[in-house]
Amino acid sequence: MKKSVPIISLSIGLLIMACGGNKKNDQHDKIINASILNGGGVSSFTNVQPMTGIVVWDGNPNANSGAHTLEYSYMLFDDVVSKKGVYDWSVVENKLNAIASRNHQAILRFRYTYVGQLTTVPKYIKDLPDYHETKGLSEGKETWFPDWSNQELKDFTLQFYENFAEKYNNDNRLAFLQVGFGLWGEYHIYDGPFELGKTFPSKEFQTIFLKKMDSLFSNLHWSISIDVEDGKVTPFRENPSLLNLSFGLFDDSFMAEEHARVNEQRFKFLGYENRYKNSPIGGEFNYYTAFDQENVLSPDGPHGESYESAVSRFHVSYMIGNDQYKYQTTERIKEASLHTGYKFEVTKLEKSNTKTFLTVKNTGTAPIYYDAYFSINGNKSNESLKSLVPNQEKIFTIDYTGNETLKIICDRLLKGQRIDFKRSF
């Protein structure tokens, strides 16, 4: 006897076919035969990409050599504030404007302590009767250290960055911010009178500070020294939940001889393998020896590893190399810059009746850390390129099929800056 098919089962089957059975799940099924007429892109990268590369200090006479898009500067707290509650940002404005006039963006670091100098603690705090700084020797020079037992100094520091964030969080003249305490703001007093809670902030205040920073900067990326790994100095060992904060990292002795033994272990503790996907990795070529400075961009580096290999391993976006013009040609410095940070390559461009599909690969050492989109005639891709990590290839979709020029747009860029992409389709 022939078995009949239940009506309900048949109905469900037809419904499945109607809803999904003929659905084209693979976007390649939607591709139409059409010539790709969109212009845009470069055949090879000849311009250093914005917010990447070898960095010089502002004022370096070689800043406009074509090898740089970033300039670095220390900033002083007492240049902005001398009286309680009175902020004059003109020094910061002048600095940012000068750097932007060269079509570059800034990396800034405010610091209280510098070898051989007075602190930059605002005068009104220094005049308080319960504020007492420490004078000591560092690198053989008379150096002054802030009084971190003073509540006003702690309150001021938190308020300063709150005001700074309010003013500069979305400022496209500023690429990255570095923060920290101790000598040069690098989270250490390796030579001098180190005393937690006195010459260096207590771990309790550091915890408050770090959480405050994380809450303030929703757009601007802030970074701290890899020296925060030191459990004698900072709270990270005792409070590993702080590793969940959104800070980037900078290494002020990159490619030193002991890098594998010391610096790399700090990178690992701080989770750089995942951290770089959302927060920038940077640093400075180390000054331990003149030999190191002379050879960081040599084919085998100063200690057996090339710069290109090192920045690829640590996913570096920028590296301060202010003195490299003493040792290297502009061409070599530019070559190193071109190898640092994101680089986008479009390997395929396809279209359907309503969409454009771009297969994009990041061939660089790091992601881009601000939203950037492929765009055709003002129609941008549905996903930001910020999601694309090195050696990853993804398909980006634009809900538009016109033949106008393909470009990359990014609100964080200065007027006149451009993100290139290699055209390989």
C-alpha positions as CSV (number, residue, x, y, z in Angstrom):
1,M,0.0,0.0,0.0
2,K,1.4,3.4,-1.0
3,K,2.1,5.6,2.0
4,S,0.7,9.1,1.7
5,V,2.6,12.1,2.7
6,P,1.0,14.1,5.5
7,I,-0.3,17.5,4.5
8,I,1.4,19.2,7.4
9,S,4.8,17.7,6.5
10,L,4.4,18.6,2.9
11,S,3.5,22.2,3.8
12,I,6.5,22.5,6.0
13,G,8.7,21.2,3.3
14,L,7.4,23.7,0.8
15,L,7.8,26.5,3.3
16,I,11.5,25.5,3.9
17,M,12.1,25.5,0.1
18,A,10.4,28.9,-0.2
19,C,12.3,30.5,2.6
20,G,15.7,28.8,2.3
21,G,15.8,26.1,-0.3
22,N,16.5,28.5,-3.2
23,K,18.4,31.1,-1.1
24,K,21.8,32.0,-2.5
25,N,23.9,31.7,0.7
26,D,27.2,32.3,-1.0
27,Q,27.6,35.9,-2.3
28,H,29.5,34.6,-5.3
29,D,26.1,33.3,-6.6
30,K,25.0,36.8,-6.9
31,I,27.9,38.0,-9.0
32,I,27.0,39.4,-12.4
33,N,29.2,39.6,-15.5
34,A,30.3,43.2,-15.6
35,S,33.5,45.1,-16.3
36,I,35.2,46.5,-13.3
37,L,35.6,50.2,-14.2
38,N,36.3,51.7,-10.8
39,G,39.6,53.6,-10.6
40,G,41.6,54.1,-7.4
41,G,44.5,52.3,-5.7
42,V,48.2,52.1,-6.2
43,S,50.4,49.5,-7.9
44,S,52.9,49.7,-4.9
45,F,53.2,51.6,-1.7
46,T,55.3,54.7,-2.1
47,N,53.8,56.9,0.6
48,V,54.1,56.2,4.4
49,Q,50.5,55.6,5.7
50,P,48.9,57.9,8.2
51,M,49.5,57.1,11.9
52,T,52.3,54.6,11.1
53,G,56.1,54.4,10.7
54,I,59.3,55.8,12.0
55,V,58.6,58.8,14.2
56,V,60.7,61.9,14.7
57,W,60.5,64.5,17.4
58,D,58.7,67.7,16.4
59,G,61.4,70.1,15.3
60,N,63.6,67.5,13.7
61,P,64.9,69.2,10.5
62,N,64.2,65.9,8.6
63,A,60.5,65.8,9.6
64,N,59.4,66.7,6.0
65,S,61.7,64.2,4.3
66,G,58.7,62.1,3.2
67,A,59.6,59.2,5.5
68,H,57.2,60.2,8.3
69,T,53.6,60.8,9.1
70,L,54.0,61.1,12.9
71,E,55.9,63.5,15.2
72,Y,56.5,63.0,18.9
73,S,56.7,65.6,21.8
74,Y,56.9,65.6,25.5
75,M,54.4,68.0,27.1
76,L,54.6,69.8,30.5
77,F,51.8,70.0,33.0
78,D,52.8,73.4,34.2
79,D,52.7,74.8,30.7
80,V,49.0,74.3,30.8
81,V,48.1,75.0,34.5
82,S,49.8,77.3,37.0
83,K,46.8,78.3,39.0
84,K,44.2,75.9,40.4
85,G,41.4,75.3,37.9
86,V,42.8,77.6,35.3
87,Y,43.7,75.8,32.0
88,D,45.6,77.4,29.1
89,W,45.9,75.0,26.3
90,S,47.7,77.3,23.9
91,V,51.0,75.4,24.2
92,V,49.3,72.2,23.2
93,E,47.4,74.0,20.4
94,N,50.5,75.5,19.0
95,K,52.3,72.2,19.1
96,L,49.4,70.3,17.4
97,N,49.0,73.1,14.8
98,A,52.7,73.1,14.0
99,I,52.8,69.4,13.5
100,A,49.5,69.4,11.4
101,S,51.0,72.1,9.2
102,R,53.4,69.5,8.0
103,N,50.5,67.2,7.3
104,H,51.6,65.0,10.2
105,Q,49.8,63.9,13.4
106,A,51.1,64.0,16.9
107,I,52.0,61.5,19.6
108,L,52.1,63.4,23.0
109,R,53.3,62.4,26.4
110,F,52.9,64.6,29.5
111,R,55.6,64.0,32.0
112,Y,56.4,65.3,35.5
113,T,60.0,64.0,35.9
114,Y,63.0,64.3,33.6
115,V,66.6,63.6,34.5
116,G,68.5,66.7,35.5
117,Q,65.4,68.9,35.7
118,L,62.7,70.3,38.0
119,T,59.3,68.7,38.0
120,T,56.5,70.1,35.9
121,V,54.0,70.0,38.8
122,P,51.9,73.2,38.6
123,K,53.1,76.1,40.8
124,Y,50.0,76.3,42.9
125,I,50.6,72.7,44.1
126,K,54.3,73.4,44.8
127,D,53.3,76.3,46.9
128,L,51.1,74.2,49.2
129,P,52.4,73.8,52.8
130,D,51.9,70.0,52.7
131,Y,53.7,69.5,49.4
132,H,57.3,68.4,49.6
133,E,59.3,67.3,46.6
134,T,62.4,65.0,46.7
135,K,65.7,66.0,45.2
136,G,68.0,63.2,44.3
137,L,70.6,62.1,41.8
138,S,69.6,60.3,38.6
139,E,72.1,59.4,36.0
140,G,74.5,61.6,38.0
141,K,72.3,64.7,37.6
142,E,70.3,66.6,40.2
143,T,66.7,65.6,39.6
144,W,63.5,66.5,41.3
145,F,60.6,64.1,42.0
146,P,57.0,64.9,42.7
147,D,55.4,64.4,46.2
148,W,52.8,61.7,45.5
149,S,51.7,61.7,49.1
150,N,50.0,65.0,48.4
151,Q,46.2,64.7,47.7
152,E,46.0,67.8,45.5
153,L,48.6,66.4,43.1
154,K,46.6,63.2,42.7
155,D,43.4,65.1,42.3
156,F,44.9,67.4,39.8
157,T,46.3,64.6,37.7
158,L,42.9,62.9,37.4
159,Q,41.2,66.2,36.6
160,F,43.9,67.2,34.1
161,Y,43.3,64.1,31.9
162,E,39.5,64.5,32.2
163,N,39.8,68.0,30.8
164,F,42.3,66.8,28.2
165,A,40.0,64.1,27.1
166,E,37.1,66.5,26.8
167,K,39.1,68.7,24.5
168,Y,41.2,66.3,22.5
169,N,39.5,62.9,22.5
170,N,38.2,63.4,18.9
171,D,40.9,65.7,17.6
172,N,42.4,64.4,14.4
173,R,45.6,66.3,14.9
174,L,46.4,63.8,17.6
175,A,47.1,60.2,16.7
176,F,48.1,58.6,20.0
177,L,48.6,59.6,23.7
178,Q,51.3,58.1,26.0
179,V,50.8,58.3,29.7
180,G,52.9,57.3,32.8
181,F,54.8,58.2,35.9
182,G,58.4,58.2,37.0
183,L,61.4,59.2,34.8
184,W,60.1,60.5,31.4
185,G,56.7,59.0,32.3
186,E,58.0,55.5,31.6
187,Y,56.8,53.8,34.7
188,H,60.1,53.5,36.4
189,I,62.7,55.2,38.6
190,Y,65.6,52.9,37.8
191,D,68.1,55.4,39.0
192,G,67.1,57.7,41.9
193,P,65.1,57.8,45.0
194,F,62.2,55.4,44.4
195,E,59.6,55.3,47.1
196,L,56.0,54.1,46.5
197,G,53.5,56.7,47.6
198,K,56.2,59.4,47.8
199,T,58.4,59.8,44.7
200,F,56.2,57.4,42.7
201,P,52.4,57.0,42.9
202,S,51.1,54.3,45.2
203,K,49.6,51.2,43.6
204,E,46.2,52.3,44.9
205,F,46.4,55.6,43.1
206,Q,47.8,54.0,39.9
207,T,44.7,51.7,39.9
208,I,42.4,54.6,40.2
209,F,44.3,56.5,37.4
210,L,44.3,53.6,35.0
211,K,40.6,52.9,35.4
212,K,40.0,56.7,35.0
213,M,42.0,56.7,31.7
214,D,40.0,53.8,30.4
215,S,36.8,55.6,31.1
216,L,37.8,58.9,29.5
217,F,39.2,58.0,26.1
218,S,36.4,56.5,24.0
219,N,38.2,57.4,20.7
220,L,41.8,58.6,21.3
221,H,44.1,55.6,21.9
222,W,46.3,55.9,25.0
223,S,49.3,53.8,25.8
224,I,51.5,52.9,28.8
225,S,55.1,51.6,29.0
226,I,55.7,47.9,29.1
227,D,57.6,48.5,32.4
228,V,54.2,48.3,34.1
229,E,54.9,44.6,34.2
230,D,57.1,45.2,37.3
231,G,55.1,44.0,40.3
232,K,57.3,46.0,42.7
233,V,56.3,49.2,41.0
234,T,52.8,48.8,39.6
235,P,49.6,47.0,40.6
236,F,49.2,44.7,37.6
237,R,50.7,41.6,39.2
238,E,48.5,41.9,42.2
239,N,45.4,43.0,40.2
240,P,45.5,41.2,36.8
241,S,42.0,42.5,36.1
242,L,43.7,45.7,35.1
243,L,44.9,43.8,32.0
244,N,41.4,44.1,30.7
245,L,41.7,47.9,30.3
246,S,42.0,49.2,26.8
247,F,45.6,50.6,26.9
248,G,48.1,50.2,24.2
249,L,51.8,49.6,24.8
250,F,55.1,51.4,24.2
251,D,58.6,50.0,24.6
252,D,61.3,52.7,25.1
253,S,64.2,50.2,24.6
254,F,63.0,48.4,21.5
255,M,65.6,46.0,20.0
256,A,68.0,46.2,23.0
257,E,70.4,43.3,23.5
258,E,68.3,41.9,26.4
259,H,65.0,42.4,24.6
260,A,64.2,38.7,24.3
261,R,65.0,38.1,28.0
262,V,63.4,41.2,29.5
263,N,61.2,43.2,27.1
264,E,59.6,40.3,25.4
265,Q,58.5,38.8,28.7
266,R,56.9,42.0,29.6
267,F,55.0,42.1,26.3
268,K,53.8,38.6,26.9
269,F,52.6,39.3,30.4
270,L,50.7,42.3,29.1
271,G,49.0,40.1,26.5
272,Y,50.3,41.9,23.4
273,E,49.3,38.9,21.1
274,N,45.7,40.0,21.5
275,R,46.1,43.5,22.8
276,Y,47.4,44.7,19.4
277,K,44.2,43.8,17.7
278,N,42.4,46.8,19.4
279,S,45.2,49.0,20.8
280,P,48.4,50.2,19.3
281,I,51.9,48.9,19.9
282,G,54.7,51.5,19.6
283,G,58.0,52.5,21.2
284,E,61.4,54.0,20.7
285,F,64.8,52.6,19.6
286,N,66.9,52.0,22.7
287,Y,69.7,54.3,23.7
288,Y,71.7,51.8,25.7
289,T,74.6,52.0,23.4
290,A,75.6,54.1,20.3
291,F,76.1,50.8,18.6
292,D,72.4,49.9,19.0
293,Q,71.2,53.3,17.6
294,E,73.6,52.9,14.7
295,N,72.5,49.4,13.8
296,V,68.8,49.2,14.5
297,L,68.0,49.6,10.8
298,S,71.0,47.5,9.6
299,P,70.1,44.3,7.7
300,D,70.5,42.1,10.8
301,G,69.7,44.8,13.4
302,P,72.0,45.4,16.3
303,H,71.6,41.9,17.8
304,G,70.8,39.4,15.0
305,E,67.2,40.4,14.1
306,S,66.2,42.9,11.5
307,Y,63.8,45.7,12.2
308,E,61.3,44.3,9.8
309,S,61.2,41.0,11.6
310,A,60.9,42.6,15.0
311,V,58.1,45.0,14.2
312,S,56.2,42.2,12.5
313,R,56.5,39.9,15.5
314,F,55.3,42.6,17.9
315,H,52.7,44.1,15.6
316,V,54.2,47.6,15.9
317,S,52.4,50.6,14.4
318,Y,55.1,53.3,15.1
319,M,58.6,53.5,16.4
320,I,60.4,56.7,17.5
321,G,63.8,56.9,15.8
322,N,64.7,60.5,16.0
323,D,68.4,60.0,15.7
324,Q,68.4,57.7,12.7
325,Y,69.4,60.4,10.2
326,K,72.8,60.3,11.9
327,Y,73.3,56.7,10.7
328,Q,70.9,55.9,7.8
329,T,69.8,57.4,4.5
330,T,66.3,58.9,4.1
331,E,65.6,56.0,1.7
332,R,66.3,53.4,4.4
333,I,64.3,55.2,7.0
334,K,61.3,55.5,4.6
335,E,61.6,51.8,3.8
336,A,61.4,51.0,7.5
337,S,58.4,53.3,7.8
338,L,56.7,51.7,4.9
339,H,57.1,48.3,6.6
340,T,55.5,49.6,9.9
341,G,51.7,49.5,10.5
342,Y,48.7,48.6,8.4
343,K,48.8,48.2,4.6
344,F,45.6,47.2,2.7
345,E,45.5,45.3,-0.6
346,V,42.4,44.7,-2.6
347,T,42.8,41.3,-4.3
348,K,39.4,41.0,-5.9
349,L,36.5,43.3,-6.8
350,E,33.2,41.8,-7.8
351,K,29.6,43.2,-8.2
352,S,26.1,42.0,-8.1
353,N,23.0,44.0,-9.2
354,T,23.1,46.0,-6.0
355,K,26.4,45.5,-4.2
356,T,30.1,45.7,-4.6
357,F,32.3,43.0,-2.9
358,L,35.9,43.8,-2.1
359,T,38.3,41.1,-1.0
360,V,40.8,42.9,1.2
361,K,44.0,41.7,2.9
362,N,46.1,43.5,5.5
363,T,49.7,42.9,4.5
364,G,51.1,45.2,7.2
365,T,52.3,44.6,10.8
366,A,49.3,46.0,12.6
367,P,45.6,47.0,12.2
368,I,44.5,50.6,11.7
369,Y,43.1,51.8,15.0
370,Y,40.5,54.3,13.9
371,D,37.5,53.6,11.7
372,A,38.3,53.6,8.0
373,Y,36.0,52.4,5.2
374,F,36.2,51.7,1.5
375,S,33.9,54.0,-0.3
376,I,32.5,54.5,-3.8
377,N,30.8,57.9,-4.4
378,G,30.2,58.4,-0.7
379,N,28.8,54.9,-0.2
380,K,31.0,53.3,2.4
381,S,31.6,49.6,3.2
382,N,29.4,48.0,5.8
383,E,32.3,47.2,8.0
384,S,35.3,49.2,9.2
385,L,38.8,48.2,8.1
386,K,39.7,48.5,11.8
387,S,38.6,44.9,12.1
388,L,41.3,43.6,9.7
389,V,44.4,42.3,11.4
390,P,47.7,41.5,9.7
391,N,47.7,38.6,7.2
392,Q,43.9,38.4,7.4
393,E,41.7,38.6,4.3
394,K,38.0,39.5,4.4
395,I,35.3,40.5,2.1
396,F,33.9,44.0,2.6
397,T,30.5,44.9,1.1
398,I,29.4,48.3,-0.3
399,D,25.7,48.6,-1.1
400,Y,26.4,50.4,-4.3
401,T,27.6,49.3,-7.8
402,G,28.7,52.6,-9.5
403,N,31.9,52.9,-11.4
404,E,33.2,56.0,-9.6
405,T,36.7,55.9,-8.0
406,L,37.3,53.4,-5.1
407,K,38.9,55.1,-2.1
408,I,39.4,54.7,1.7
409,I,37.8,57.3,3.9
410,C,38.7,58.0,7.6
411,D,37.4,60.8,9.8
412,R,40.6,60.7,11.9
413,L,42.7,61.9,9.0
414,L,43.9,65.5,8.5
415,K,42.7,67.3,5.4
416,G,45.2,66.3,2.7
417,Q,46.1,62.9,4.2
418,R,45.2,59.7,2.3
419,I,45.1,56.0,3.1
420,D,46.4,54.1,0.1
421,F,45.5,50.6,-1.0
422,K,47.3,48.3,-3.3
423,R,45.2,47.4,-6.4
424,S,45.8,43.7,-7.2
425,F,42.5,42.9,-9.0
